[in-house]
Amino acid sequence: MSAAHLHPHPALAALTVGAIGVVFGDIGTSPLYAFREALGQTSAGGIDPSEILGVLSLALWSLFLVVTVKYVIFLMRADNQGEGGVLALAALARRALGMRSKVAIVLGAAGASLFYGDAIITPALSVLSAMEGLRTIPSAAHIFNEGVVRMLTIGILIALFMIQARGTAQVSKLFGPVCIVWFVAIGALGIWHIADEPSIVRVFLPTYGVSFLATHGVTGLFVLGAVFLTVTGAEALTADMGHFGKLPIRIGWFFLVFPALALNYLGQGAFALASLEDAAARGVPFVNQDWFFLMAPESLRPALIILAGFATVIASQAVITGAFSLTQQAIQLGLLPRLRIRQTSAVFAGQIYLPAINWLLLIGVLVLVIQFKTSSAMAAAYGIAVTGTMVVTTLLAYIVVRHRWNWSRPLALAAILPFLTLDLIFFGANILRVIEGGWVPLVIAASIGLVIFTWVRGKKIVSAFEKRQSIPLSDLAAALEKRPPERVSGTAVFLTANPHATPGALLHNLKHNKVLHERNLIVSIRTADRPFVEEAQRAKVERVDENFSIVVLTYGFMESPDVPRDLGVGNKTEQLGLDPMRTSFFIGRNTLKPDAEKGMPPWQDRIFMFLQRNASDPTDFLKIPPGKVLELGEQVTV
């Protein structure tokens, strides 16, 4: 059941306003550049009315088929306990496949890798597009040249990333109202200009788009790649389901966002047609322009630019927050090394800050702005990351439909193939723009993919080594029963990946310190294929003998582990209530050594060792007080 169903109508209204501010920021700012860029792909041989109508028809039908039908109607049904997004879907697919889950993990990792490319491009492109609106003010065009616009963009982006550490709980209350004003404004602008050419509504007939593609060959594919800019941000509809619920997102889309976007694109098309007729009447060449800002009267344009600036900052914030959330999920699922995660809100558990991700995103964003210089140059880099993620999402959806919902193969294919075909057409159209800048998200995704692959493979090698070196806990318990070592008071908590094997730290403690605590907990952390785990199901305790107990703590992939809390440290009423003054935590930390003859290639060994060295301290990640931790380990060859 979605969150919306649990609340009365006032809460539903609040959730809908919140969803409009967070979920639709990215797709809501697409009118700034999408129509201009798509029309620009046809301009080589001059632009005629049929091309304006064709581009507009493709844009509107893309919004309808990709966003409304695929995401809002269909994919929002494939949720993981209310949560969505590519990794939540991958976790659901993995649960559906059981032992054959490797394909789900590979697809999830690919989707996550592509998302980071999107997370870098979105802030750069959207904020730069808004600031370029300053050049449409005739009286100020000489002040706001390309360099000044770029510096303004860089200043806004640096400020945006700087405030992440403080959290956005307070300013996020303004996101919904600001975005509502934005959608009402762009819809009103569209209605005003539809009056220029009321017949523009005929583009709702798909024949205009089909005819355009049929008569323009390769150019039509380039246009289709640019048209895809109208639907970037559609992934957010499923990714933010857990925060708002399905109903508020659907209400926001059908009653405000979709009508506003459609009206604005119709207005831009009508304005372009009227401008084309005017240029023909005056005998001057027709030039593709910044249609969005030129639609507004010059006196209102500064206000529109300021509003666009706020809207693009909100869109950027949503993507940054999404990157933080996705990284947390990837860490919990074992795809990335531990990173420092800070809670920025005492009220909302989902509001987190990851310093490493924040600064890496900022560096990437600034490099893009400096390298590409204009939003038009950057637009070519945008589509590939999003279309790639959409292909992955659709493939995961097939697994869920076929193996989770138990649809027959013909029915599952009938449901998924049309969406996959549409995604592949858009992906193919965007691949044509690799040389123009599409290589950027591919390089970013490949780099993230290499990190994920190296981390997963390295962990597997280390785990295999530890397994070879370990002895069953039951065997150790039996041996100690016959020859008991010296005992010390208190409780020892040994953290390990395999709870039924003797932790290396326990063996080292017995070997070097020659003591055993009066109470010993062998604790293992597990991540479930669902976002949250109920407190009652958190800890499973298995008594081995008088000396040892096995405790398995299970967390959802959107939760942050807190081992002392969940072991009941300081809470004597709990089953595992431990005295914090008499509890010590033992963690195994092995020293890695590269080996050219076995394991991974030397260059990959170095990457894994770098990731291991720079991973967050496990005591910080698991919320263990540093003064209570002892680390013991040995050398491992990777």
C-alpha positions in Angstrom: 0.0 0.0 0.0 1.4 3.4 -0.9 2.0 6.1 1.6 -0.8 8.2 0.2 -3.4 5.6 1.1 -2.4 5.8 4.8 -3.3 9.5 5.1 -6.5 11.6 4.9 -7.0 14.1 2.2 -5.0 17.1 3.7 -2.0 14.8 3.9 -2.6 13.7 0.3 -2.6 17.3 -0.8 0.7 18.0 1.1 2.3 14.9 -0.4 1.2 16.0 -3.9 2.7 19.4 -3.4 5.9 17.8 -2.2 6.0 15.4 -5.1 5.6 18.3 -7.6 8.6 20.0 -6.1 10.9 16.9 -6.0 9.8 14.4 -8.6 9.1 16.7 -11.5 11.9 19.2 -11.2 14.0 17.6 -13.9 11.3 16.9 -16.5 9.7 20.2 -15.7 12.7 22.2 -16.8 13.1 20.4 -20.1 11.1 23.1 -22.0 14.0 25.4 -21.5 16.0 23.6 -24.2 14.3 20.5 -25.5 12.2 22.0 -28.4 15.0 24.4 -29.3 17.5 21.6 -29.6 15.2 19.2 -31.5 14.3 21.9 -34.0 17.9 22.8 -34.3 18.7 19.4 -35.7 16.6 20.1 -38.8 18.0 23.6 -39.5 20.8 22.6 -41.9 18.7 22.9 -45.0 16.3 25.5 -43.6 13.2 24.9 -41.4 9.7 24.6 -42.9 6.3 24.4 -41.2 6.0 20.6 -41.6 9.3 20.2 -39.6 8.0 22.3 -36.8 4.8 20.3 -36.7 6.7 17.0 -36.9 9.1 17.8 -34.1 6.3 19.0 -31.9 4.2 15.9 -32.6 7.2 13.7 -31.7 7.8 15.6 -28.4 4.1 15.3 -27.3 3.9 11.6 -28.2 7.2 10.9 -26.4 5.7 12.5 -23.2 2.6 10.5 -23.6 4.1 7.1 -24.4 7.3 7.2 -22.3 6.2 9.1 -19.2 2.4 8.6 -19.0 2.0 5.0 -20.3 5.3 3.4 -19.4 6.2 5.1 -16.1 3.0 6.5 -14.6 0.6 3.8 -15.6 2.8 0.7 -15.8 6.2 0.8 -14.1 4.9 2.5 -10.9 3.1 -0.8 -10.3 6.5 -2.6 -10.0 7.5 -1.2 -6.6 9.6 -2.9 -3.9 7.5 -2.3 -0.7 6.6 1.2 -2.0 10.2 2.0 -3.2 11.2 2.4 -6.8 14.3 3.3 -8.8 16.7 1.1 -10.7 18.4 -0.6 -7.7 15.1 -1.1 -5.9 13.8 -2.8 -9.1 17.1 -4.8 -9.3 16.6 -6.0 -5.7 13.0 -7.1 -6.5 14.2 -8.9 -9.6 17.0 -10.6 -7.7 14.5 -11.9 -5.2 12.3 -13.1 -8.0 15.1 -15.0 -9.7 16.6 -16.5 -6.5 19.8 -18.3 -7.3 19.9 -16.9 -10.9 20.1 -13.4 -9.6 23.5 -12.5 -11.2 21.7 -11.0 -14.2 19.6 -8.7 -12.0 22.8 -7.5 -10.1 24.6 -6.8 -13.4 21.6 -4.9 -14.8 21.2 -2.9 -11.5 24.9 -2.0 -11.5 24.7 -0.9 -15.2 21.6 1.3 -14.4 23.3 2.8 -11.3 26.5 3.5 -13.4 24.4 5.4 -16.0 22.5 7.3 -13.4 25.7 9.0 -12.2 26.3 10.3 -15.7 22.7 11.8 -15.6 23.4 13.2 -12.1 26.4 15.2 -13.4 24.8 16.5 -16.6 21.4 17.5 -15.2 22.7 20.4 -12.9 25.1 21.7 -15.5 22.6 21.7 -18.4 19.5 22.9 -16.6 21.2 25.8 -14.6 23.2 26.9 -17.7 20.0 26.9 -19.8 18.2 29.1 -17.3 21.2 31.6 -17.1 21.3 31.7 -20.9 17.9 33.3 -20.8 19.7 36.5 -19.7 21.0 36.9 -23.2 17.4 37.2 -24.5 17.0 40.5 -22.8 18.0 43.0 -25.6 19.0 45.8 -23.1 21.2 43.5 -21.2 22.6 41.1 -23.9 25.9 43.1 -24.2 26.5 42.6 -20.4 25.6 38.9 -20.2 28.0 37.5 -22.8 28.8 33.8 -22.9 31.6 34.1 -20.4 29.5 36.0 -17.8 26.6 33.5 -18.2 29.1 30.7 -17.6 30.6 32.3 -14.5 27.1 32.9 -13.1 26.2 29.3 -13.6 29.4 28.1 -11.9 28.7 30.4 -8.9 25.2 29.0 -8.5 26.3 25.4 -8.8 29.2 25.8 -6.3 26.7 27.4 -3.8 24.2 24.6 -4.4 26.8 21.9 -3.6 28.2 23.8 -0.7 24.9 23.9 1.2 24.4 20.1 0.9 26.4 19.5 4.1 23.9 21.6 6.1 20.9 19.6 4.8 18.0 20.9 2.8 15.1 20.2 5.2 14.2 23.9 5.6 14.5 25.1 2.0 12.9 22.0 0.6 9.5 23.2 2.0 9.6 25.8 -0.8 10.3 23.3 -3.6 6.6 22.4 -4.1 5.1 25.9 -4.1 7.9 27.2 -6.4 7.4 24.4 -8.8 3.7 24.9 -8.8 4.2 28.5 -9.8 6.7 27.4 -12.4 4.2 24.9 -14.0 1.4 27.4 -13.9 3.6 30.0 -15.5 4.9 27.9 -18.4 1.4 26.5 -19.0 0.0 30.1 -19.2 2.8 31.1 -21.6 1.9 28.2 -23.8 -1.8 29.1 -23.8 -1.0 32.7 -24.7 1.0 31.7 -27.8 -1.3 28.9 -28.9 -3.6 31.8 -29.8 -0.9 32.8 -32.5 -1.6 29.6 -34.4 -4.7 27.7 -32.9 -4.4 25.0 -35.5 -1.2 23.9 -33.8 -3.3 21.4 -31.7 -3.4 19.2 -34.8 0.1 17.8 -33.9 -1.7 15.5 -31.4 -2.3 13.4 -34.5 0.7 11.0 -34.6 0.8 11.1 -38.4 2.8 14.4 -38.3 5.6 12.7 -36.3 5.5 9.5 -38.3 5.6 11.5 -41.6 8.6 13.5 -40.4 10.6 10.4 -39.5 9.7 8.8 -42.8 10.8 11.7 -44.9 14.0 12.8 -43.0 16.2 9.7 -42.9 19.2 10.0 -40.7 18.3 13.6 -39.8 15.1 12.3 -38.4 17.0 10.0 -36.0 19.2 13.0 -34.8 15.9 14.9 -34.2 14.5 11.9 -32.3 17.6 11.9 -30.1 17.1 15.5 -29.3 13.3 15.1 -28.8 14.2 12.6 -26.0 15.2 15.6 -24.0 11.5 16.2 -23.3 11.3 13.1 -21.2 14.6 13.2 -19.2 13.7 13.0 -15.5 11.0 10.3 -16.0 13.1 7.9 -13.9 12.4 10.2 -10.9 8.7 9.2 -11.0 9.6 5.7 -9.8 12.7 6.6 -7.8 10.8 8.8 -5.4 7.8 6.6 -4.9 8.9 5.7 -1.4 8.9 9.3 -0.3 5.5 10.4 -1.6 3.5 7.3 -2.7 2.0 6.5 -6.1 -1.2 8.5 -5.8 0.3 11.9 -5.2 2.8 11.5 -8.0 0.0 10.4 -10.4 -2.2 13.3 -9.3 0.6 15.8 -9.8 1.4 14.4 -13.3 -2.1 14.2 -14.7 -3.6 17.4 -13.2 -0.7 19.8 -13.4 2.7 18.7 -14.9 1.6 17.0 -18.1 -1.0 19.7 -19.1 1.6 22.4 -18.3 4.3 20.8 -20.4 2.0 20.0 -23.3 0.7 23.5 -23.3 4.2 25.0 -23.2 5.5 22.9 -26.1 2.4 23.7 -28.1 3.0 27.4 -27.4 6.6 27.2 -28.4 5.6 25.4 -31.7 2.9 28.0 -32.4 5.3 30.8 -31.7 7.9 29.2 -34.0 5.3 28.9 -36.8 4.2 32.5 -36.4 7.9 33.6 -36.5 8.4 31.5 -39.6 5.5 33.2 -41.4 6.7 36.6 -40.2 10.2 36.0 -41.5 8.8 34.8 -44.9 6.6 37.9 -45.2 9.6 40.1 -44.5 11.9 38.1 -46.8 14.5 37.4 -44.1 16.0 34.0 -43.1 14.2 32.1 -40.3 16.6 31.3 -37.4 16.1 28.8 -34.6 16.0 30.7 -31.4 15.6 30.4 -27.6 11.8 30.0 -28.0 11.1 29.4 -24.3 12.3 32.8 -23.1 11.3 34.7 -26.2 7.7 33.7 -25.6 7.6 36.0 -22.6 7.2 39.8 -23.1 10.5 41.6 -22.5 9.1 43.3 -19.4 8.3 39.9 -17.8 11.4 38.1 -19.0 13.7 38.9 -16.0 11.0 37.5 -13.7 10.8 34.3 -15.8 14.6 33.9 -15.8 14.7 34.2 -12.0 11.8 31.7 -11.7 13.7 29.4 -14.2 16.8 29.7 -12.1 14.9 28.6 -9.0 13.3 25.7 -10.9 16.6 24.4 -12.3 18.3 24.6 -8.9 15.4 22.5 -7.5 15.7 20.0 -10.3 19.5 19.8 -9.6 18.8 19.3 -5.9 16.5 16.4 -6.7 19.2 14.7 -8.8 21.9 15.3 -6.1 19.7 13.8 -3.4 18.9 10.9 -5.8 22.7 10.3 -6.2 23.1 10.2 -2.4 20.2 7.8 -2.0 21.3 5.5 -4.9 24.9 5.4 -3.4 23.5 4.4 0.0 21.5 1.6 -1.7 24.6 0.5 -3.7 26.7 0.3 -0.5 24.1 -1.7 1.3 23.8 -4.1 -1.6 27.6 -4.6 -1.7 28.2 -2.8 -5.0 30.4 0.0 -3.6 32.8 0.4 -0.7 31.5 2.0 2.5 31.4 5.7 2.3 30.8 8.3 5.1 27.1 8.9 5.4 25.7 11.8 7.5 22.1 12.3 8.5 21.1 15.9 7.9 17.7 15.7 9.5 16.6 14.4 12.9 13.1 13.9 11.5 13.5 12.4 8.0 15.8 9.3 7.8 16.0 9.7 4.0 17.8 13.0 4.2 21.5 12.1 4.0 24.7 13.6 2.9 27.7 11.8 1.4 30.7 14.2 1.3 32.7 12.1 -1.3 29.8 11.9 -3.7 28.9 15.5 -3.3 32.4 16.8 -4.2 32.9 14.3 -7.0 29.6 15.4 -8.5 30.6 19.1 -8.2 33.9 18.5 -9.9 32.2 16.7 -12.8 29.5 19.4 -13.1 32.1 22.2 -13.3 34.2 20.3 -15.8 31.2 20.0 -18.1 30.2 23.7 -17.8 33.8 24.8 -18.6 34.4 22.2 -21.3 31.0 22.5 -23.2 30.5 26.2 -22.6 26.8 26.3 -23.9 23.7 24.3 -23.1 23.3 23.4 -26.8 26.8 21.8 -26.9 26.0 19.9 -23.7 22.5 18.7 -24.8 24.1 16.1 -27.0 25.7 14.4 -23.9 22.4 14.1 -22.0 20.2 11.5 -23.8 22.5 8.5 -23.7 22.7 8.2 -19.9 18.9 8.5 -19.6 18.0 6.2 -22.4 20.5 3.6 -21.2 19.0 3.7 -17.7 15.5 3.3 -19.3 16.6 0.2 -21.3 17.9 -1.3 -18.1 14.7 -0.5 -16.1 12.6 -2.1 -18.8 14.7 -5.3 -18.8 14.4 -5.5 -15.0 10.6 -4.9 -15.3 10.4 -7.9 -17.6 12.1 -10.1 -14.9 9.6 -8.8 -12.3 6.6 -9.3 -14.5 7.7 -12.7 -15.6 9.1 -14.2 -12.4 7.6 -12.1 -9.6 4.1 -11.5 -10.9 4.1 -14.9 -12.6 2.8 -13.7 -16.0 3.1 -16.2 -18.8 6.0 -15.5 -21.2 3.7 -14.4 -24.1 1.8 -12.0 -21.9 5.0 -10.6 -20.3 6.6 -10.1 -23.8 3.4 -8.4 -25.1 3.5 -6.0 -22.1 7.3 -5.2 -22.2 8.4 -5.5 -25.8 6.6 -2.3 -27.0 8.4 -0.3 -24.2 11.7 -2.0 -24.9 11.4 -1.2 -28.6 10.6 2.4 -27.9 13.6 2.6 -25.5 16.0 1.0 -28.0 14.8 3.4 -30.8 15.6 6.4 -28.5 18.9 4.8 -27.4 19.9 4.2 -31.0 19.0 7.8 -31.9 21.2 9.1 -29.1 24.1 6.8 -29.9 24.4 8.8 -33.1 25.4 11.8 -31.0 28.4 10.1 -29.3 30.9 12.3 -31.1 29.1 15.5 -30.3 29.3 14.8 -26.5 27.4 11.6 -25.9 30.8 10.0 -25.0 30.7 11.9 -21.6 28.0 9.8 -19.8 29.4 6.7 -21.4 32.9 7.3 -19.9 31.4 8.2 -16.5 29.2 5.0 -16.6 32.2 2.9 -17.7 34.3 4.3 -14.9 31.6 3.7 -12.2 31.0 0.2 -13.7 34.7 -0.6 -13.4 34.7 0.5 -9.8 31.6 -1.7 -9.0 33.1 -4.7 -10.9 36.5 -4.4 -9.2 34.9 -4.0 -5.7 32.6 -6.9 -6.1 35.3 -9.2 -7.5 37.9 -8.1 -5.0 35.5 -8.8 -2.1 34.8 -12.2 -3.5 38.5 -13.0 -3.6 39.0 -11.8 0.0 35.9 -13.7 1.1 37.2 -16.9 -0.5 40.6 -16.5 1.3 38.8 -16.0 4.6 36.7 -19.0 4.0 39.7 -21.2 3.3 41.4 -20.0 6.4 38.4 -20.3 8.7 37.2 -23.2 10.8 33.6 -23.9 11.7 32.5 -22.1 14.8 31.0 -25.3 16.2 34.5 -27.1 15.9 36.1 -24.2 17.9 33.4 -24.3 20.5 33.9 -28.0 21.0 37.7 -27.6 21.2 37.4 -24.8 23.8 35.0 -27.0 25.8 37.8 -29.6 26.2 40.6 -27.1 26.8 39.1 -23.8 28.1 41.3 -20.8 27.9 41.6 -18.1 30.5 38.4 -16.1 30.8 37.9 -12.4 31.2 34.7 -10.5 32.2 32.5 -8.7 29.8 31.1 -9.3 26.3 33.1 -9.5 23.1 31.2 -8.8 19.8 33.0 -10.2 16.7 31.8 -8.8 13.4 32.0 -11.2 10.5 30.5 -11.9 7.1 30.0 -15.7 7.8 28.5 -16.2 11.2 29.0 -20.0 11.2 32.7 -19.7 10.6 35.1 -18.6 13.3 35.9 -14.9 12.8 39.6 -14.2 12.1 39.6 -11.6 14.9 38.5 -14.3 17.4 41.3 -16.6 16.3 43.9 -13.9 16.6 42.6 -12.9 20.0 42.9 -16.5 21.2 46.3 -16.9 19.6 47.9 -13.6 20.8 46.0 -12.6 23.9 45.1 -16.2 25.0 41.8 -15.1 26.6 38.1 -15.6 26.0 35.4 -13.2 27.2 32.7 -14.6 29.4 30.1 -13.8 26.7 30.9 -13.8 22.9 28.5 -12.7 20.2 29.3 -13.6 16.6 27.5 -10.8 14.7 26.8 -10.8 10.9 25.2 -7.9 8.9 22.8 -8.9 6.1 21.1 -6.7 3.5 17.6 -7.7 2.5 16.2 -7.4 -1.0 13.6 -4.9 0.3 14.0 -1.3 1.4 13.1 -1.6 5.1 13.1 -4.4 7.7 10.7 -4.3 10.7 12.4 -3.9 14.1 10.9 -7.2 15.2 12.7 -9.0 12.4 16.0 -7.1 12.8 18.0 -9.5 15.0 18.0 -13.3 14.9 19.8 -15.0 17.7 21.1 -18.6 17.7 22.8 -20.0 20.8 25.8 -22.2 20.0 26.9 -23.1 23.6 27.6 -21.4 26.9 30.4 -19.3 25.3 29.0 -18.3 21.9 25.8 -16.9 20.4 25.3 -16.1 16.7 23.4 -12.9 15.9 22.3 -12.0 12.4 21.2 -8.3 12.0 19.2 -7.7 8.8 18.7 -4.2 7.3 16.9 -3.0 4.2 18.9 -1.6 1.4 17.7 1.9 2.3 18.6 1.7 6.0 21.8 2.6 7.8 23.1 -0.1 10.2 23.4 0.8 13.9 24.9 -2.3 15.5 25.1 -1.1 19.2 21.4 0.0 19.1 20.2 -3.2 17.5 22.3 -5.3 19.9 20.6 -3.5 22.8 23.8 -1.9 24.1 22.8 0.1 27.2 19.2 -1.3 27.1 19.0 -4.1 29.7 15.3 -4.8 28.8 16.2 -6.1 25.4 17.0 -9.8 24.6 20.6 -8.8 23.9 20.8 -5.9 26.3 24.6 -5.3 26.9 26.4 -3.2 29.4 28.2 -0.5 27.3 31.0 -0.3 29.8 31.7 -4.1 29.6 31.3 -4.6 25.8 34.2 -4.6 23.3 33.8 -4.9 19.5 36.4 -6.8 17.4 36.7 -6.2 13.7 38.9 -8.1 11.3 40.8 -5.7 9.0 43.1 -7.5 6.6 46.2 -6.0 4.8 45.9 -6.4 1.1 48.9 -7.5 -1.1 48.8 -7.6 -4.9 49.8 -10.8 -6.7 50.4 -10.7 -10.5 50.1 -14.5 -10.7 46.6 -15.0 -9.3 43.5 -13.1 -8.5 42.9 -9.9 -10.5 45.3 -8.1 -12.8 47.8 -5.8 -11.0 46.1 -2.6 -12.2 42.8 -3.9 -10.9 44.5 -5.0 -7.6 45.6 -1.4 -7.2 42.1 0.0 -7.8 40.7 -2.5 -5.2 43.4 -1.6 -2.6 42.7 2.1 -3.2 38.9 1.6 -2.6 39.6 -0.5 0.5 42.0 2.1 2.0 39.6 4.9 1.3 36.4 3.2 2.5 34.7 4.7 5.5 35.9 3.3 8.8 33.6 0.3 9.7 33.1 1.7 13.2 31.7 4.9 11.7 29.5 3.1 9.2 28.1 0.7 11.8 27.8 3.4 14.4 30.1 1.7 16.9 31.9 3.9 19.4 35.6 4.1 18.3 36.9 3.7 21.9 35.2 0.3 22.1 36.8 -1.3 18.9 39.8 -3.6 18.5 41.0 -4.4 15.0 42.9 -7.6 14.2 43.8 -9.0 10.9 46.4 -10.5 8.5 47.8 -10.1 5.0 45.6 -11.2 2.1 46.8 -11.6 -1.5 44.4 -10.3 -4.1 
